[in-house]
Amino acid sequence: MIILVVMILSVGYGEYPIAPLNVIRTLLGLETNNPDYAFVIYTLRLPRVIVAFLVGMALAIAGTILQGLTRNPLAAPEIIGVDAGAGLAAVALIVLLLSIPVYVLPIAAFAGASIAALLVYTLAWKNGSSPIRLILVGVGVGSTAGAFTSLMITFGSIYDVSRALVWLTGSVYGRSWKHIQPLLPWLIVFIPLSLVCARELNTINLGDEVAQGLGSRVEWQRGLLLISVALAGASVATAGTIGFVGLMSPHLSRQLVDTSHEGLILTAALVGGLLVTLTDFLGRSTPADCTPVDPVAGTTCVPNPFERLITLDGVAFEDAIALGIKPIATVFSNLSPHLNSQLDKVENIGQTGEPSLENVLALNPDLIMGLDSYQPIYAQTSKIAPTVLFEFEHSGQWKEVFQTISQMLGREDTAQQVMDDYNKRLEEFKAKMGDRRPIVSVVRIYPNSINLYLRDSFPGTVLQDAGLARPSAQDVSAADAQCIANNPIQISISRELLSQSDGDVLFVWTAENEAEANQKAQKNLEELQHDPLWKTLDVVQKNKVYFVPSYWIGAGPIAANAVIDDLFKYLIETPQS
C-alpha cells in the first residue's frame, strides 16, 4: 500500500502538478477532461517511476544474495567492486563509441560486472572464500576499476565525458519506456532464479563445512554470484551507479521478516524498490538550484548548472556555441554553413521550424531554448524540460538577443568578452581602411525576387559597426522599412530598379533552406547576370561584385565575425583599383 501511494504521488508531482485522484483516473483510462494528463503521465513520469522501482528491486536482491553468499553484512554490489566493473564497461562504451543502442548498455555492464566479480572471487579464494577477503579484494578491484574510469573521463572528449558523468552520478532522470524494455528481460529471468536459489543461501549461511555436509556445491555458489552480477549490471546500465540500496535493503528487510532467504529476498526487493522510488520523489520535491528568468512565454527556472541543452533554432545554437556551451541537439539548417564544424556529435531533432518533440523527449534535456516563434509548442516542451523562449523580431537585433541569452544562461562575462573581441576586430579593420569609406551594397537573390538588405539587417549592422557607407536606397531604418515594405530588414525590387543595388562594392548571395528552392535562386541569379541592366551597373563593370556564403543572413557573433573576415578579404586583401 505504501509503495502504491508513493508511486502515485511521484507520478503526480512536478512542474506540471497532477492531483492523485486525476493520476488514478488517467491510469484507469477514465475521463479527466485534460488530454495533457495522459501525455505527462504516460510519456514523462510513469516510465521514470517504474524504472526507479525495478532498479531498486534489482539492487536489493543483488545485495541480499551477496550478503548471504559471503556471510558478510557489509557485502553489496557497490562495495565488492561489481558496480565499479559495470560502470567501467558502460563508460568505456559511452566514451569510446560514437553511438550505442540502449539495449547494448546492459550487456556491456553485465560483462563488466561479471569480470569484476570473477576477479574478486578468484583473488579471494584460498582454501575457500573468506568473507573478509572477499570484502578487501572487492574494495581493491572496485578502486582499480574506478581509476580506469577516471582515466577515460580525463582523456575523453568533453561531449562524451559529459554524457558519462551524467550517467555515473546515478539517476532515473529522463528514463523512458525504451529504458524499461532492455531491463525487463534481465529481471524476468533472474528474479525468479533468485527465489529458486533462496534455499541454497540458507544452507550457505550455516558455514562451509555444514553446507558441504548438507550437499551444497560450488556450482550453486557460482550460480548465485552470476544472478547477483546480472541484476546489479542491468540496474547499473539503466540508472547508473546508485549506492547503498543493495547494502541497506537486506538489513531493513530483516527487521520485517525472519532471516530465511525465501521471504527475505522478496521483502528486500519491495523495500529496495520503495527506497529508490521514494528517494527520487524526495529529490524532485527539493527546491532546485536554478535561476528564474522571465522570457516571452513566462517565468522559467533555468537549472544551475544545466548539462543537456537543446536548441530549437540556429540563432539559439550559434549564441550557445559563442558562449562556450555545446548543445546536445539542435535543428539542422542549410543556412548556417559557418556552424557545420560545431555539429559534431550534436543530434539532429529536425529542420528549422519543425523540431521533432519525440526526438527531443528521447534525449532527456534539462533545458530547452529557442525563438518566440515556438510558443505554439511551449506547452509540450515545458513538460519535457524547462523551456526559455526569447523575443526575436529580426536579425538586426542579434546583439540584444545575444545579451538576453547570455543573461538567461548566466554567461554575461563570456558574452562581454565575445563582444569585446568583435569590437577589437572592427577597430583593426577601420585602422587598415584608413580614410576609405566605400559604399557597400548587399543583395540577396531569392527564387523569384531580388532583395536589398537594409541598414538594420544583420549584415547592415556589421557594416555600420565597420564604418562603411550604404547606397541611399539601402540606408533605410527598420521602422521606415516596416512602413514601406512590411519588412524591417529587406525590400524587394524589380529588375528595372537594379540601379538601387549599385555601389562601390556589391555582396551577393543566394540562400534557401531547401535544395530545390536554392537551385531556383541560383537560376534567377544566372539570368540576372545576363540582363543588360545588370551589366550597366558601375560595380559590375568595375568587377567589384563578390558572391558570399549564407552566413551573411546569420544572427549571431560567429556569423558576424565571418562577415568581418569577408570585409578583410575583399576590401583590404584584394587589390583595389
C-alpha positions in Angstrom: 0.0 0.0 0.0 2.8 2.4 0.9 4.5 1.6 -2.4 1.4 2.4 -4.4 0.9 5.7 -2.5 4.5 6.8 -3.1 4.3 5.8 -6.8 1.0 7.8 -7.3 2.4 10.8 -5.6 5.6 10.6 -7.6 3.7 10.4 -10.9 1.7 13.4 -10.0 4.5 15.7 -8.7 6.4 18.0 -11.0 6.4 21.4 -12.7 3.0 20.4 -14.1 1.3 19.0 -10.9 -1.5 16.5 -11.2 -3.7 15.6 -8.3 -3.5 12.0 -7.0 -7.2 11.4 -8.0 -6.5 12.5 -11.5 -3.4 10.3 -11.7 -5.6 7.3 -10.7 -8.3 8.2 -13.2 -5.8 8.6 -16.0 -4.1 5.3 -15.2 -7.5 3.6 -15.2 -8.5 5.2 -18.5 -11.3 7.3 -17.0 -12.2 10.7 -18.4 -10.3 13.6 -16.8 -11.2 16.4 -19.2 -7.5 17.2 -19.7 -5.6 15.4 -22.5 -2.3 16.8 -21.2 -2.6 14.4 -18.2 -2.1 11.3 -20.4 1.0 12.8 -22.1 2.6 13.9 -18.9 1.9 10.6 -17.0 2.5 8.0 -19.7 5.3 9.7 -21.6 7.2 11.7 -18.9 6.7 10.4 -15.4 5.3 6.8 -15.3 8.4 5.3 -17.0 10.7 7.1 -14.6 8.8 5.8 -11.6 8.7 2.2 -13.0 12.5 2.3 -13.7 13.2 3.6 -10.2 11.2 0.7 -8.7 12.7 -2.0 -10.9 16.2 -0.8 -10.4 15.7 -0.7 -6.6 14.3 -4.3 -6.7 17.3 -5.5 -8.7 19.9 -3.8 -6.5 18.2 -5.0 -3.3 18.1 -8.7 -4.5 21.7 -8.4 -5.7 22.8 -7.1 -2.2 20.8 -9.8 -0.4 22.4 -12.6 -2.4 25.9 -11.2 -1.9 25.4 -10.8 1.9 24.1 -14.4 2.1 26.8 -15.8 -0.2 29.7 -14.1 1.6 28.1 -14.3 5.1 29.1 -10.7 5.4 26.6 -7.9 6.3 28.8 -5.3 4.5 28.6 -7.0 1.2 26.9 -5.1 -1.6 27.4 -4.6 -5.3 28.9 -1.2 -4.8 31.3 -2.4 -2.1 32.8 -5.5 -3.6 33.5 -3.9 -7.0 30.6 -5.2 -9.0 29.1 -1.8 -9.6 32.5 -0.3 -10.4 33.1 -3.1 -13.0 29.7 -2.5 -14.6 30.3 1.3 -14.6 33.8 0.9 -16.2 32.4 -1.2 -19.0 29.5 1.2 -19.6 31.6 4.3 -19.5 34.1 2.7 -21.9 31.2 2.1 -24.3 29.9 5.7 -24.0 33.3 7.4 -24.4 34.9 5.1 -27.0 32.0 4.5 -29.3 30.2 7.3 -31.2 26.7 5.9 -30.9 25.3 2.9 -29.0 21.8 1.4 -28.8 20.2 1.4 -25.4 20.0 -2.4 -25.3 23.8 -2.7 -25.6 24.5 -1.0 -22.3 23.0 -3.7 -20.0 25.1 -6.3 -21.9 28.3 -4.3 -21.5 27.5 -3.6 -17.9 26.8 -7.3 -17.2 30.1 -8.2 -18.8 32.0 -5.6 -16.7 30.3 -6.7 -13.5 31.0 -10.4 -14.3 34.7 -9.7 -14.9 34.9 -7.7 -11.7 33.0 -10.5 -9.7 35.2 -13.2 -11.2 38.4 -11.3 -10.2 37.1 -10.8 -6.7 36.1 -14.4 -6.3 39.3 -15.7 -7.8 41.7 -13.4 -5.9 39.8 -14.0 -2.6 39.8 -17.8 -2.9 42.3 -19.6 -0.7 41.0 -23.0 0.5 37.6 -21.5 0.3 36.2 -18.0 0.1 36.7 -15.9 3.3 34.1 -13.2 3.8 36.8 -10.8 5.0 39.0 -11.5 2.0 36.0 -11.0 -0.4 35.4 -7.5 1.0 39.0 -6.5 1.0 39.7 -7.8 -2.5 36.4 -6.3 -3.7 37.3 -2.9 -2.4 40.7 -3.2 -4.3 39.0 -4.3 -7.5 36.4 -1.5 -7.3 39.2 1.1 -6.7 41.1 -0.2 -9.7 38.0 -0.1 -11.9 37.3 3.4 -10.6 40.8 4.5 -11.5 40.4 3.3 -15.1 37.0 5.0 -15.3 38.6 8.3 -14.1 41.3 7.9 -16.7 38.8 7.6 -19.6 36.9 10.6 -18.2 40.2 12.6 -18.1 41.2 11.9 -21.6 37.9 11.5 -23.4 36.2 14.2 -25.5 34.2 16.8 -23.5 30.9 15.8 -25.1 31.3 12.1 -24.4 32.6 12.7 -20.9 29.6 14.9 -20.0 27.3 12.1 -21.1 29.3 9.6 -19.0 29.4 11.8 -15.9 25.6 12.4 -16.0 25.2 8.6 -16.2 27.8 7.9 -13.5 26.0 10.1 -10.9 23.2 7.5 -10.8 19.8 8.8 -11.6 16.5 7.8 -13.2 16.0 11.3 -14.6 14.7 11.2 -18.1 14.1 7.5 -18.2 11.5 6.4 -20.7 9.9 3.2 -21.9 12.9 2.5 -24.1 14.9 2.1 -21.0 12.4 -0.3 -19.4 12.4 -2.7 -22.4 16.1 -3.8 -22.2 15.9 -4.0 -18.4 12.8 -6.3 -18.1 14.3 -9.5 -19.7 17.1 -9.5 -17.1 14.6 -9.1 -14.2 12.1 -11.6 -15.6 14.9 -14.3 -15.9 17.0 -13.6 -12.8 14.5 -12.6 -10.1 12.6 -16.0 -10.3 16.0 -17.7 -10.3 17.0 -15.9 -7.1 13.8 -17.1 -5.4 14.5 -20.7 -6.6 18.0 -20.5 -5.1 17.0 -18.9 -1.8 17.1 -22.3 0.0 20.7 -22.7 -1.1 21.6 -19.3 0.6 20.1 -20.6 3.9 22.4 -23.6 3.6 25.5 -21.5 2.8 24.8 -19.3 5.9 25.4 -22.3 8.1 29.1 -22.2 7.2 31.2 -24.0 4.6 31.6 -27.3 6.5 27.9 -27.6 7.4 26.9 -26.5 3.9 29.1 -29.2 2.3 27.8 -31.8 4.7 24.3 -30.9 3.6 25.3 -31.3 -0.1 25.9 -27.7 -1.1 28.1 -27.5 -4.2 30.5 -24.8 -5.5 28.4 -24.6 -8.7 25.5 -23.3 -6.7 27.6 -20.5 -5.3 28.8 -19.6 -8.8 25.2 -19.6 -10.0 24.2 -17.3 -7.2 27.1 -15.0 -7.9 26.0 -14.9 -11.5 22.5 -13.9 -10.6 23.7 -11.1 -8.3 26.1 -9.8 -11.0 23.3 -9.9 -13.7 20.9 -7.9 -11.6 23.5 -5.4 -10.5 24.8 -5.0 -14.0 21.4 -4.5 -15.5 20.4 -1.9 -12.9 23.7 0.0 -13.3 23.3 0.0 -17.1 19.8 1.5 -16.7 20.3 4.1 -14.0 24.0 4.4 -13.3 25.8 3.6 -10.1 23.2 4.0 -7.3 24.8 3.2 -4.0 23.7 1.8 -0.6 20.4 0.3 -1.9 22.0 -3.1 -2.1 23.6 -2.6 1.3 20.7 -1.2 3.3 17.6 -3.1 1.8 18.5 -6.5 3.3 19.1 -5.0 6.7 15.8 -3.2 6.7 14.1 -6.3 5.5 15.4 -8.4 8.4 13.5 -6.1 10.7 10.3 -7.1 8.9 10.7 -10.8 8.3 12.8 -13.7 9.6 16.3 -14.4 8.2 15.1 -17.2 5.9 16.0 -16.1 2.4 12.8 -17.3 0.8 10.9 -14.4 2.4 14.0 -12.1 2.8 14.7 -11.8 -1.0 11.1 -10.9 -1.8 10.8 -8.4 1.1 14.2 -6.8 0.2 13.0 -6.4 -3.4 10.0 -4.4 -2.3 12.0 -2.4 0.2 14.6 -1.6 -2.4 12.0 -0.6 -5.0 10.4 1.7 -2.4 13.7 3.2 -1.4 14.7 4.3 -4.9 11.2 5.5 -5.8 10.9 7.4 -2.5 14.4 8.9 -2.8 13.7 10.0 -6.4 10.4 11.6 -5.3 12.0 13.4 -2.4 14.9 14.6 -4.6 12.4 16.1 -7.1 10.5 17.7 -4.3 13.5 19.5 -3.0 13.7 23.1 -4.4 16.0 23.1 -7.4 19.2 25.2 -7.6 18.1 27.3 -10.5 17.8 30.9 -11.8 14.4 32.2 -12.5 14.2 34.0 -15.9 11.2 35.8 -17.4 11.3 35.3 -21.2 8.5 35.6 -23.7 6.4 32.5 -22.6 6.6 33.2 -18.9 8.8 32.7 -15.9 11.1 29.6 -16.2 13.6 28.2 -13.7 16.9 27.6 -15.5 18.8 24.8 -13.8 22.1 25.7 -12.4 24.1 24.1 -13.7 22.5 22.6 -16.8 24.2 19.9 -18.8 21.9 18.8 -21.6 20.8 21.9 -23.5 18.7 21.5 -26.7 18.2 24.5 -29.0 15.3 24.7 -31.3 16.8 27.0 -34.0 20.1 28.2 -35.4 20.1 31.5 -33.5 20.0 29.8 -30.1 22.5 27.2 -31.2 25.0 29.8 -32.5 24.7 32.0 -29.4 25.1 29.0 -27.1 28.3 28.0 -29.0 29.6 31.5 -28.8 29.1 31.4 -25.0 31.1 28.2 -24.8 28.1 25.9 -24.4 27.7 23.0 -26.8 24.0 21.8 -27.0 23.4 18.1 -27.2 20.9 18.6 -30.1 19.5 21.2 -32.4 17.6 21.6 -35.6 19.7 21.4 -38.8 19.7 24.2 -41.3 21.3 24.6 -44.7 21.5 28.3 -44.0 24.3 28.0 -41.4 27.4 26.6 -43.1 29.6 28.6 -40.6 28.3 26.3 -37.9 28.9 22.9 -39.6 32.2 22.4 -37.7 30.2 22.7 -34.4 27.7 20.0 -35.3 30.0 17.1 -34.5 28.2 14.8 -32.0 25.2 17.1 -31.9 21.9 15.2 -32.5 19.5 16.3 -35.2 16.0 16.9 -33.9 14.5 18.1 -37.3 14.5 21.0 -39.7 14.1 24.7 -38.9 10.6 25.4 -37.6 9.8 21.7 -37.4 11.6 20.1 -34.4 10.5 16.5 -33.5 9.2 16.5 -30.0 9.7 12.7 -29.9 13.4 13.2 -30.6 13.6 16.0 -28.0 12.0 13.8 -25.4 14.3 10.8 -26.2 17.4 12.9 -25.5 16.4 13.8 -21.9 17.3 17.5 -21.9 17.5 19.6 -18.8 17.0 22.8 -20.7 15.3 23.8 -24.0 15.9 27.2 -25.7 14.5 28.8 -28.8 12.8 31.7 -30.6 9.5 33.1 -29.6 8.0 31.6 -32.8 8.0 28.3 -30.9 5.3 29.4 -28.5 2.7 27.0 -30.1 4.7 24.0 -28.8 5.8 25.6 -25.5 3.2 23.7 -23.5 4.7 20.4 -24.7 8.4 21.3 -24.5 8.0 22.8 -21.0 6.6 19.5 -19.8 9.8 17.8 -21.1 12.2 20.3 -19.6 12.4 23.9 -18.5 12.0 25.9 -21.7 13.0 29.5 -22.4 11.8 31.3 -25.5 13.3 34.7 -26.4 11.9 37.6 -28.4 13.3 37.8 -31.9 11.8 40.4 -34.3 14.5 40.4 -36.9 18.2 39.5 -37.4 19.4 43.1 -36.9 18.7 42.7 -33.2 21.3 40.0 -32.9 23.3 41.8 -30.3 20.3 42.3 -28.0 19.3 38.7 -28.4 22.9 37.5 -27.6 22.9 39.6 -24.5 19.5 38.3 -23.4 20.6 34.7 -23.9 23.8 35.2 -22.0 21.8 36.6 -19.1 19.4 33.6 -19.2 22.3 31.2 -19.2 24.4 33.1 -16.6 27.2 33.8 -19.1 27.2 37.6 -19.1 31.0 37.8 -18.6 31.6 35.5 -21.5 29.3 37.5 -23.7 31.1 40.7 -22.8 34.4 39.1 -23.8 32.9 37.9 -27.1 31.6 41.4 -28.0 34.9 43.0 -26.9 36.7 40.7 -29.3 34.2 41.6 -32.0 34.8 45.3 -31.5 38.5 44.9 -31.4 38.4 43.2 -34.8 36.3 46.1 -36.2 38.8 48.7 -34.8 41.6 46.7 -36.6 39.6 46.8 -39.8 38.9 50.5 -39.6 42.6 51.2 -38.9 43.6 49.3 -42.1 40.9 51.0 -44.2 42.2 54.4 -43.2 40.2 57.2 -44.8 38.5 54.9 -47.3 34.7 54.6 -46.8 33.3 52.7 -49.8 29.6 52.4 -50.5 28.7 48.8 -49.8 25.6 47.2 -51.4 24.1 44.0 -50.0 21.7 41.9 -52.2 20.1 38.5 -51.7 18.7 36.7 -54.7 15.5 34.7 -54.0 13.9 32.2 -56.4 11.5 34.8 -57.7 12.8 38.2 -56.4 15.8 40.5 -55.8 16.0 41.9 -52.3 18.1 44.7 -50.9 19.3 44.2 -47.3 18.9 47.4 -45.4 20.6 49.4 -42.6 19.1 47.4 -39.7 19.5 44.0 -41.1 22.2 41.6 -39.7 24.8 42.4 -42.4 23.7 46.1 -42.2 24.6 46.3 -38.5 28.0 44.8 -39.1 28.7 47.2 -42.0 27.6 50.1 -39.8 29.9 49.0 -37.0 32.7 48.7 -39.6 32.1 52.4 -40.6 31.1 51.6 -44.1 28.6 53.6 -46.2 25.5 52.2 -47.8 23.6 53.1 -51.0 20.8 55.6 -50.3 18.1 53.1 -51.3 19.5 50.7 -48.7 20.2 53.2 -45.9 16.7 52.8 -44.6 15.8 52.2 -40.9 13.8 49.2 -39.7 10.9 51.4 -38.8 10.7 53.0 -42.2 11.2 49.7 -44.0 8.3 48.2 -42.0 6.1 51.0 -43.2 7.3 50.9 -46.8 7.6 47.1 -47.4 6.1 45.5 -44.2 9.6 44.1 -43.6 12.1 45.7 -41.3 15.3 44.4 -42.9 14.8 44.0 -46.7 13.0 45.4 -49.7 12.2 43.6 -52.9 13.0 45.4 -56.1 12.2 44.7 -59.8 15.0 44.5 -62.4 14.0 47.9 -63.6 15.2 49.2 -60.2 18.6 47.4 -60.2 20.4 50.7 -60.0 19.4 50.7 -56.3 21.8 47.8 -55.8 24.8 49.8 -57.3 27.7 50.9 -55.1 31.5 50.7 -54.8 31.2 47.1 -53.7 28.4 44.6 -54.0 28.0 41.5 -51.9 25.5 38.9 -53.3 24.3 35.5 -52.1 21.5 33.0 -52.6 20.4 31.0 -49.6 17.4 28.8 -49.2 16.9 26.0 -46.7 15.5 23.6 -49.3 17.7 22.4 -52.2 15.1 22.9 -54.9 14.4 26.5 -53.8 18.1 27.2 -53.7 18.5 25.8 -57.3 15.8 28.2 -58.4 17.5 31.1 -56.7 20.8 30.2 -58.4 19.0 30.1 -61.7 17.5 33.5 -61.0 21.0 34.8 -60.3 22.4 33.4 -63.5 19.6 35.0 -65.5 20.2 38.3 -63.7 23.8 38.3 -64.7 22.8 38.1 -68.4 20.4 41.0 -68.0 21.6 44.2 -69.8 20.5 46.3 -66.8 22.8 44.3 -64.5 25.8 44.8 -66.9 25.3 48.6 -66.8 25.9 48.8 -63.0 29.2 50.5 -62.2 30.0 47.9 -59.6 29.6 45.1 -62.2 31.8 47.0 -64.8 34.5 47.5 -62.1 34.4 43.8 -61.2 33.6 44.6 -57.6 30.8 42.0 -57.2 31.6 39.4 -54.6 29.5 36.2 -54.0 29.4 35.3 -50.3 28.0 32.4 -48.2 24.7 32.4 -46.4 26.2 33.5 -43.1 25.5 37.0 -44.3 21.9 36.3 -43.2 23.1 35.0 -39.8 22.1 36.4 -36.5 25.0 35.8 -34.1 28.5 36.7 -33.2 30.1 33.8 -35.1 28.4 34.8 -38.3 29.3 38.5 -37.6 33.0 37.6 -37.4 32.6 35.6 -40.6 31.3 38.7 -42.3 34.2 40.7 -40.9 36.5 38.0 -42.4 34.9 38.8 -45.8 35.4 42.5 -45.3 39.1 42.0 -44.6 39.4 39.6 -47.6 37.6 41.8 -50.2 38.2 45.3 -49.0 41.7 45.1 -47.7 43.5 41.9 -49.0 42.0 42.1 -52.5 43.9 44.7 -54.7 41.8 47.9 -55.1 41.7 49.7 -58.5 
